[in-house]
Amino acid sequence: MADGYIIDTADVRKTFGSVQALAGLDLRVPRGAICGLLGRNGAGKTTTIKVLLGMVQPTSGRARVFGLPATDAKSSIEIRSRAAFVSEDKDLYSGVTVGALVRFTAPFYPQWRADRANEYLAAFELRSEATVKELSRGMRTKLALLLALSTGGELLILDEPMSGLDPAAIEQVLKIIVKQAGRDGTTVLFSSHQLADVEQIADRVAIVDRGRVVVDGALDDLRAAYRRIQLVFDGAAPDAKFDSKGVVSVRREGRVLSVLCQAAETDVVAEARSLNPNAVDVLPVTLKEIFLETVGVEN
């Protein structure tokens, strides 16, 4: 396992006919991390997950999980026995009871935790005698999460795990994921469109755009690396261009000129003051701002 990385991919490419789903994806997730995988629809998040689990063969590149090649059929079986996966669709056998599905799933995982299954049955208020087809969408999501959290796996891979959950249930699940990662040292990779959920529990973030990882790092480091310089003028803000190194974007809205920058904050502030604004403020940025700027989505 390379330098303690549970997930280690390099230049992974995948095409489906004329569509390039992955275009040189590099992703490394260290052991014990909770990593949020972000991106727009069609960015390549789900394809990335399927490559890691050996469900899709990449066109080229390297993908390793637990130090094992995900592209090798025998290795992918071992990977799936040591990793738990919740798909975006939450596909479950619908004609059996909750208890029967739990008993059916257990033998596939050598480290299965029956105590955890019982714990989450109670926490999620799932009745063992209820049939899966009777469950609401939210309860089916909870059942899928219960099965994943009970595997005893070293790695949890969750594709949009909060879909179908109400705000109270989302808060409950987020706390459970953090608790499990903390007490077991479980590594978590989860994709989500809910940036607030990612910001609440993730310690690392990887942003995927057009099949590539365009931002990757510890969340605290990313926040520290970016600043927004806000200039306020008496009248309309000038249509200014900044030459300082590290400027990511400049936006003009009425009397306000907003400059997003990386690293060289002092130089940007000096250049901003040369425009003679009434006020110059240096502001922290949110994960949402970093995401929107990175993938080119306008607010």
C-alpha positions in Angstrom: 0.0 0.0 0.0 1.7 3.2 -1.2 2.5 5.5 1.7 -0.6 4.6 3.7 -3.1 5.4 0.9 -6.1 3.1 0.9 -7.1 4.4 -2.5 -4.4 5.3 -5.1 -5.2 6.0 -8.7 -3.0 7.5 -11.4 -4.1 8.7 -14.9 -7.2 6.7 -15.0 -9.2 7.0 -18.2 -12.5 5.5 -19.2 -14.5 6.0 -22.4 -18.0 4.7 -23.1 -18.2 4.9 -26.9 -17.5 8.5 -27.8 -18.0 9.7 -24.2 -14.9 10.2 -22.0 -16.1 9.6 -18.5 -12.6 9.8 -16.9 -9.8 11.8 -18.5 -6.7 11.1 -16.4 -8.1 10.9 -12.9 -5.6 11.0 -10.0 -7.0 10.3 -6.6 -5.3 9.3 -3.3 -7.2 8.8 -0.1 -5.1 8.2 3.1 -6.0 5.5 5.6 -8.6 6.8 8.2 -9.7 9.8 6.1 -13.2 10.9 5.5 -13.1 12.2 1.9 -15.9 14.0 0.2 -16.0 13.4 -3.6 -17.6 16.4 -5.2 -18.6 17.2 -8.8 -21.4 18.2 -11.1 -23.7 15.6 -12.6 -21.7 13.7 -15.2 -18.3 14.8 -13.8 -17.1 11.2 -13.3 -17.8 10.5 -9.6 -19.9 7.3 -10.0 -17.6 6.0 -12.7 -14.6 6.5 -10.3 -16.3 4.5 -7.6 -17.2 1.7 -10.0 -13.5 1.5 -11.2 -12.3 1.3 -7.6 -14.7 -1.6 -6.9 -13.8 -3.5 -10.1 -17.3 -3.0 -11.4 -16.0 -1.1 -14.5 -12.7 -1.7 -16.2 -10.8 1.5 -17.0 -9.6 2.1 -20.6 -6.1 2.9 -19.2 -4.3 4.0 -16.0 -3.7 2.5 -12.6 -6.3 2.0 -9.8 -5.3 0.4 -6.5 -7.3 -0.2 -3.3 -5.6 -1.7 -0.2 -2.6 -1.9 -2.5 -4.4 -4.3 -4.8 -5.1 -3.7 -8.5 -8.8 -3.0 -8.9 -8.5 -4.1 -12.5 -7.7 -7.7 -11.5 -10.7 -9.9 -11.1 -9.3 -11.9 -8.2 -8.1 -8.8 -6.4 -11.4 -7.0 -6.9 -13.2 -9.8 -5.1 -10.9 -9.2 -2.1 -11.4 -5.5 -2.3 -15.2 -5.9 -2.2 -14.9 -8.2 0.8 -13.0 -5.6 2.7 -15.0 -2.5 1.5 -18.6 -1.7 1.9 -20.6 0.1 -0.8 -23.9 1.9 -0.9 -25.0 2.8 -4.4 -26.9 5.9 -5.4 -29.9 3.7 -6.3 -29.9 1.8 -3.0 -30.8 -1.4 -4.8 -32.0 -4.0 -2.3 -33.8 -7.4 -2.6 -37.4 -6.2 -2.1 -39.2 -9.5 -1.5 -37.5 -10.4 1.8 -37.7 -9.1 5.3 -35.2 -6.7 6.8 -34.0 -9.4 9.1 -33.6 -12.0 6.3 -31.6 -9.5 4.2 -29.3 -8.8 7.1 -28.7 -12.6 7.6 -28.2 -13.1 3.9 -25.6 -10.3 3.7 -23.5 -11.3 6.7 -21.7 -14.3 5.3 -20.2 -12.3 2.4 -18.1 -10.2 4.8 -15.5 -12.0 7.0 -15.5 -9.2 9.5 -19.2 -8.8 9.8 -20.4 -7.1 13.0 -23.7 -8.5 14.2 -23.5 -6.1 17.2 -23.4 -3.2 14.8 -26.3 -4.5 12.8 -28.4 -4.8 16.0 -27.2 -1.3 17.1 -28.3 0.3 13.8 -31.6 -1.6 13.6 -32.5 0.1 16.8 -31.0 3.5 15.9 -32.7 3.6 12.5 -36.0 2.1 13.9 -36.0 -0.7 11.4 -38.2 -3.7 12.2 -36.7 -7.0 11.4 -40.0 -8.5 10.4 -40.8 -5.7 7.9 -40.5 -6.6 4.2 -38.1 -4.4 2.2 -40.8 -3.5 -0.4 -42.9 -2.0 2.4 -40.2 0.5 3.4 -40.3 4.1 2.4 -37.4 5.5 0.3 -35.8 7.0 3.4 -36.1 3.7 5.4 -34.6 1.8 2.4 -31.7 4.2 2.5 -31.2 3.6 6.2 -31.3 -0.2 5.6 -28.6 0.1 2.8 -26.5 2.1 5.2 -27.0 -0.4 8.0 -25.7 -3.2 5.8 -22.7 -1.2 4.8 -21.9 0.0 8.4 -22.2 -3.6 9.7 -19.7 -5.2 7.3 -16.7 -4.5 9.5 -15.1 -3.2 6.3 -11.9 -1.1 6.3 -13.4 1.2 3.7 -16.8 2.7 3.2 -17.7 3.9 -0.3 -21.0 5.8 -0.3 -22.5 7.2 -3.5 -25.0 9.9 -2.6 -25.7 8.2 0.7 -28.2 10.9 2.0 -30.6 10.7 -0.9 -34.1 10.1 0.4 -33.4 11.2 3.9 -35.1 14.1 5.8 -32.9 16.7 7.5 -33.1 14.9 10.9 -32.1 11.6 9.4 -29.3 13.2 7.5 -27.9 14.6 10.8 -28.2 11.2 12.4 -26.4 9.4 9.6 -23.6 12.0 9.4 -23.0 11.5 13.2 -23.0 7.8 12.8 -20.5 7.9 9.9 -18.1 10.1 12.0 -18.6 7.8 15.0 -17.8 4.7 13.1 -14.8 6.2 11.4 -13.5 7.4 14.8 -13.9 4.2 16.7 -12.8 1.7 14.0 -10.4 3.8 11.9 -12.6 3.3 8.9 -11.7 5.1 5.7 -14.7 6.8 4.1 -15.1 8.0 0.5 -18.5 9.5 -0.2 -19.9 11.5 -3.1 -22.5 14.1 -2.4 -24.2 17.1 -4.0 -24.8 18.5 -0.5 -21.8 20.6 0.2 -22.9 21.4 3.7 -22.9 17.6 4.5 -19.3 17.3 3.1 -18.2 20.4 5.0 -19.7 19.0 8.3 -17.8 15.7 8.4 -15.1 15.5 5.7 -11.5 16.1 6.5 -10.5 15.8 2.9 -12.1 16.9 -0.4 -11.6 15.9 -4.0 -13.4 17.9 -6.6 -13.9 16.1 -10.0 -14.6 18.0 -13.2 -14.8 16.5 -16.7 -13.2 13.3 -15.5 -10.3 14.8 -13.7 -9.6 15.6 -10.0 -9.1 19.4 -10.1 -8.9 20.0 -6.4 -7.6 17.5 -3.8 -6.5 18.1 -0.3 -7.3 18.5 3.4 -10.4 20.7 3.8 -8.7 22.9 6.4 -5.7 23.4 4.0 -8.0 24.3 1.1 -9.9 26.8 3.2 -6.6 28.3 4.3 -5.3 28.5 0.7 -8.1 30.7 -0.6 -9.2 34.2 0.4 -11.8 36.6 -1.0 -10.7 40.2 -1.2 -13.7 42.5 -1.2 -13.5 46.1 -2.3 -16.3 48.6 -1.8 -16.4 51.8 -3.8 -18.5 55.0 -3.6 -20.0 54.5 -7.0 -20.0 51.5 -9.4 -17.0 49.3 -9.0 -14.4 49.6 -11.8 -13.9 46.9 -14.4 -10.5 46.1 -13.1 -8.0 43.4 -14.0 -5.5 42.0 -11.5 -2.0 41.0 -12.4 -1.0 39.5 -9.0 -0.1 35.9 -8.9 -2.8 33.6 -7.4 -5.9 35.5 -8.6 -8.6 33.0 -9.5 -11.5 35.2 -10.4 -12.7 38.8 -10.3 -16.4 39.7 -10.0 -18.1 43.0 -10.1 -21.5 43.6 -8.6 -22.6 47.2 -8.2 -20.3 49.0 -5.8 -18.5 45.8 -4.9 -15.5 44.2 -6.5 -14.8 40.7 -5.3 -11.4 38.9 -5.9 -10.9 35.3 -5.1 -7.2 34.5 -4.7 -4.8 31.7 -3.7 -1.7 32.1 -1.6 -0.4 35.6 -2.6 -3.0 37.5 -0.6 -0.7 40.4 0.4 0.1 41.2 -3.2 -3.6 41.2 -4.2 -4.5 43.5 -1.3 -1.8 45.9 -2.3 -3.1 45.9 -5.9 -6.6 46.3 -4.6 -5.7 49.4 -2.5 -4.2 51.0 -5.6 -7.8 51.2 -7.0 -8.7 53.6 -4.1 -11.7 51.8 -2.7 -13.5 53.0 0.4 -12.8 49.7 2.1 -10.8 46.5 1.5 -11.8 43.4 3.5 -10.0 40.0 3.5 -12.6 37.3 4.0 -12.5 33.5 4.4 -14.1 31.3 1.8 -16.5 28.4 2.0 -16.3 25.0 0.4 -19.2 26.1 -1.8 -17.2 29.1 -3.2 -14.2 26.9 -3.9 -16.4 24.4 -5.6 -18.3 26.9 -7.8 -15.1 28.7 -8.8 -13.3 25.4 -9.6 -16.0 23.9 -11.8 -16.9 27.1 -13.4 -20.5 27.4 -12.2 -21.9 30.9 -11.8 -23.6 31.8 -8.5 
